[in-house]
Amino acid sequence: MIFVGSQRSGAKDLALHLMKEENDHVTIHEVRGFASEDLLSALREAEALSKGTRCKQYLFSLSLNPPPNETVDTQTFEAAIDRAEEKLGLTGQPRAIVFHEKEGRRHAHAVWSRIDADEMRAVPLPFTHRKLLDLSRELYLEHGWRMPDGLAKSGARDPVNFSLAEWQQAKRAGSDPKKIKLAFMEAWAVSDSKASLIQALKERGFILAQGDRRGFVVIDRQGEIYALARWSGIKTKDVKARLSDPKDLPTVEEAQAQNAREMTPALERLRNELDSKRAKAREAAEQQRAALVKRQRSERHALETKQEARQVKETQERQSRFRSGLSGLWDRLRGEHAKIRDRNALEAYDSLLRDRREKDALIATHLDQRGSLKLQQSKDAERFEWIERDLKQEEERLRSPERAVHGEPLTPPKRKRGDDEQDHDLHRT
């Protein structure tokens, strides 16, 4: 079921639009939470209430369009509207529901007042498009409707087309049974034949194959084996009805060989990307080192220039303490000259120690900066080594397909009473 929602004003225009006689049938199904019982008066109530707030778009209008060629009963429409109301944060707000029938199709409109009468403020509606898209996807999966191509979004796709960063992310995420099951459900929902299902699974990184006893199985890029009916939540008879005979599909061993053929060039591409990134990282590291050394040399030169200028000034100041002529002779006779000389020598030594401390402090800072850069570069190099190790492991696995064929498959989710409902609540925003 496709949802189209918008915040709006114009109570009269909306009411007249919903009551248009161009439809074969128009049914006011519900007017709830308003003092008035007719649609126009109810929406005008919301407009009047909004005058006490600064809200300009005081209504939220939602259209609900079921899939073509699907007959949807009233209860299903109501349940969908209730779930939309909860997702949007409009629970308890006054609302009206109108059904339209035209050219043999039935769809619904729901309108809510956004004004909270108790708080006298508008209910905020963030991320409405995303929330309605998520709900639409959930309903398609729950009811087994043919899902439009652009609606499926499991986040799973073929690792053959991964970039190096995406491949790393997938490796970190591991195999999430919920994501795998959602991928199967979506692939089933967007396909209507064996050929389209094969393509939909391939786009998500899976290969449809024939199993020994399980009829139709699915192989992932890691070599794990899944029973299609069990993991997709589809009845075995429905799977057989759509896909007919599995004998024209590859066996598990053939699927493994196909996987190896397709993944080998993909891994080679990832390795080339890794080599390129590593070379660029090394070049960037050398540029960072050169830039740091240049800056540090500049800072040291500036310090030396500053200290030399200060030394000249301080030497001149100390020298100026000696008097010349008869005054200077008198200072020598009474010992004052010796005192000044000793004082100047002590100050000169203190200045030398001070300059050394400043230079040592700058050197220590520079060593710390260089050490931090070296540590970061070492971490980057180690990260590249880990990625290369993972690639080697993948290549080794592909060279030994029997390990993947005979390895333990993932444990499918245990079936419990009520799983048919729970299985469809797997969408993750």
N, C-alpha and C positions, 0 to 999 in steps of 0.2 A: 504494500500500500504506500503510495507516494504522498507525502505531506508537503503542502505549500503554506507557509505561515507568514504573517506580517503584522507589525504594529501599525495602527492607523487611527484616524479620527473620522468624522463624517458619518454620524449615526444614521441620519436619514438616507443618505446615498447608499450606504451598505444595506440597510433594511430593504430599500426598493430593489437593489440588485439581487438580493437573495429571494425576493418574491416575484421575479420576472416571470411573465407568462410564456416566454419563449420555450421554457421547459415543458415536457409532456405532463409531468406531475411535480408539484411542489408540496412538501409536507413539513409543517412545523412540528417537529418531533418533541422538542423540550424547550421550555423557558423556565429556568431555575434560578432562584435567588433574587429575582426582581419583584417589586411590588406589582408591576403590570404583568398582564398575561399575554398581550400581543407583542410581536417582535419589534415593531417600530417604537412603541412606547417604552419597551424595556431598554432598547439601545439609547433612547433619549434620556432615560434615567441615568445611565452611565455618563452621558455627556454632561448632564446637570451636576452630577456629583464631582466631576473633574474640575468644575469651576472653582471649587474650594481648594484646588491644588495648582501646581504649576505644570502639570502634565498636559501635553498637547495631543499625544497619541494614546488615548485612554482605552482603546479597544485592541484586542488581539484576535485576528481572524485566521482561521485554519481551514483549508480544504483537504479532504481525504479522498484520494482517487485509487480505487482497487485496480489490480492488474486486468488488462483486457481479457475477455473470455472467462473471467472468474465471477461466480455468483457469490456475493458476500452478504450474509444475513445481518439483521439489525443489531443483534447481540455482539457480533464481531466489531461492527462500527462503534458501538458504545464502549466496548472494552478498549479499543484503540484510542478513542477520545479520552477515556479516563487515564490511560497510561501517558498520553501526551500531556494532559493536565498536570499529572504528578511530576513528569520530567521537567516541565517548564516552570514549576513552582507556582502554579495557579490553583492549587487544590483549595476548594471551598469558595472560589470566586464565582459570582453570578455568571451564568452562561446560557446560551441558546444553541440548539441543534436544528439544522434544516436539511432535509433530504431532497435531492434533485434527481429526476429520471428523464433521460433524453436519449433518443435513438437506441433504445434497448440497453442502456448502461445507467447504473445508479451510483451516485457519489454523494458525499455529505459535506456540510459546512458547519463548523463550530465557531462561536464568537464568545469571548470572555470580556468582562469588564476588568480592566487592570487596576482599578481604584479600590484600595483596601479601605472600606468605610470606617473601620475602627481606628486605624492609624491616620487616615486621610492622606495617603500617599500612594503613588503608583507602585505596583509590584515590579521589581526589576526583572528583566528578561535577557540575561547574558547568554551568548552562544546558542541561540535558538536554532540556527540552521544545523549546527553539528548535532544537537540533541535530537532534532526531528529526523535527521539522516540516520542516526544510530537506531532510533526506534523503527524507522522504515525497514532497515536491514534486518532487525530482529523479527519483525512480523513476516517478512518474506521467508525467512528460514523456518519459523515456527509453523507456518501454514503450507510449506512446501510449494510455494508459488514460484513460477519462472522469474528469476531475478534479472532485472535490466543489467546490461554489461557494465555500466558505470557505477553500479551500486555496491558490488562486492568489494570488500576491503579487509582482508584478513591480515595484511602485512607480510604474508608469505609469498615469495616468488622464487623463480628458478635461480639457484646458486651459480649456474652456468653464466648468468649475466651480472653477477655481483661485481662491484668494485672491491678493491682490497679492503677498504674501510668497512664496507657492508659485510664482507666475508668475515672479518674479525668480529664484528658485532654479532653476527649469527653464531659464530663459534662460542662467544661468551654466553649468549642466551641459552645455548643448548637446545634440546628437543623438548618443547613444552607440549604435553598431550592436549591441552585445551586449544592451543594454536593450531595443532595438527588437525584436530577434529573440526575446528571452525573452517580451516582451509578446505577440507573434504566437503563439508556442508555447502560452502559457497560454490565450489566447483560444480557440485551437483545442481545447485540452484540456478546457475547461469548456463547450464547445458541442457539440451533436449534430445541428444543422441549420443551414440558411442563416440563418434568422431569429435563432437564438441566437448565431451567429457575428457577425452584424451588430451585435447588442447588445453582445456581449463586446468587440468592437473599438471600438465607440463609447465604452464606459466607459473605455477606455484612450486615447482621443483620436484614433481612426482611423476612416476611412470606407471601406467595401468598395465597389469599383467594377468595371466591366468595362473591360479593356484592349484595345488594338488587336489584338495577337497573343498576349498573355500570358494571355488568359482572365480570370483574377481578379487584380486589383491592389488595393492598399491605399493610400489617400492620408492623409498626416498633416496636422496643423494648420498646418504650414509649407509645404504644397503639394508635398512630396516624394512620389515614386511608388515603390512596392515591389511586386515580384512575390510574391504570397502563398505559392505553393508553395516558391519558393526560400528566402525569408526565414524561413518557419516550419519548414523541414526536412521538409515533408510531400511525398510523391510526388504528381506532377501527377494521376495517375489516381485517387488517393484523394481529392484535392481535388474533382475532377469528380464522383466517385461521391457525395460528401456534398452538394455544392452544386448539382449538375446544371448548368442553362443560366445563363450570366451575363447574358443579354440583359435580364432584368428589373431589373438593377442600373443605377445611374446611370453615365453615361460619365465620363471623367476631367474634362471640362469642366463637366459637371453637378455632379460631386462638388466641384469647386472653387467653383462658385457656391453650393452648399449650405454649404460651409465658410465662405464669406464671410457668408452670412446668419446662421449660428450664432455666428461669432466677433465680428461687429460689435457686437451688444448686450453680449457678454462684455467686449470692450475698453472699451465705454462704462461698464460697471459697474466695471472696473478703474480707469478714469480718475476716476470719482466717488469710488472708494475712495482713490485717490491724493490728490485734492483735499481729502478729509476728513482724511486723515493729515497732509497739509501744513498745513492750518489748525490742527489740534491741535498739531502741532509748533511752529508759530509762537506759539500761545497758551502752550504749555509753555515756550518759549524766553523769552517776555516775563515769565512767572512766575519763571523761574530768574534772569533779570536783575534783576527787582524784589527778589527775595529776597536776591540777592548784594549789591545796593546797600544794602539795609536793614541787612544784617549788617555791611557795611563802614562805614556811617555810625555804627553802634553802637560798632564797635571804635575808630573815630577819636574819638568822643565820650568813650569810656572812657579813651583815652590822654590827651586834653586835660584831663579831670578829674584824672587821676593826676598829670600834670605841674603843673597849677595848685596842687594840694595840696602837692606836693613843693617848688614854688617858694616858697610861703608858709612852709613849715617851714624851708627853707634860708635864706630872708631873715631869719627870726627868729633863727636860729642865728648868722648873720653879725652882725646888729645887737647880739646879746648880748655880742659881743666888746668893744664900747665900754663903758668904765666911766663912771659918773656922779659928780657931785659933785667933791670935791677930787681924788679919784683920776683922774677924767677930765681935770681941769685939768692935773694933773701929767703925764699922758700926752701932752697937747698940747704942753706946754713941752719935753718931752724928745723929741718927734717920734714917739712910739709910736702916737699916734692916726692920723697920716698913713700909717704902715706898714700898720695894720689896714685903713684905708680902701682903700689900693691892693690889698691882698690880697683884700678883699671884692669889689672891682670885677673883679679877674681871675677869681675863682671864679664870680661872676655871669655873666661872659662865657662861661666854660667850660660852665656849666650851660645857657646859651642854645644853644650849639653842640650840646651833648649832646641837648637836647630836639628840636632840628631834625633831628639824625641819626636819632633814634627815629621822628620823624614821617615823614621821607623814606623810611626802611626800610619802614614800614607802607604808605605810598603805593605804593612799588615792588611790595610783595607784592600789594596790591589791583589794581594795573595788570596784574600777571601773571595773577591770577585772572580778571580781566575779559577779558584777551586769550585765555586758554585757553577760556573760555566762548564767546567770539566765534568762535574757530577751530572749535570743535566744531559750533556752529550753522551756520557756513559750510559745513562738510563735509556736514551734514544737508541743507542747501539744495541743494548740488551733487548729492547723491545723488538728491534728488527731481527735479532737472533731467535727470539721466541716465535715470531711469525714464520721465519724460515723453517724452524723445527716443525711447526704445525703443517706447513706445506709439504715437507718431506714425509710426515706421517700420512697425509692424505695420498700422496703419490705411492707410498708403500702399500697402503690399503688397496688402491686401485690395481696394483700389480699382483695382489693376492686376493682375487675375488671370492675364492672359496671361504675366506675368513668372514666376509660380509654375508655370504649366503647362509652359512651355518651358524652365524652369531645369533645371540638371543635377541628376539624382537622386543620392542618396547611393550610393556604391559598395558593393554588397553584399559580404559576406565571401567570399573566394576559397574554392572547394571543393577540398579535398585528400583524399587517401586517409585514411580514418579520421575524417573530419569527422562522420559519422553518430554516432560515439560522443562526439566533442568537443562537438558542438552542444548536447548535453544537459547539459554540465557548466558551464552559464552562470549558475547561481544564485549570487547574491551575498548574503551574510548582512548 
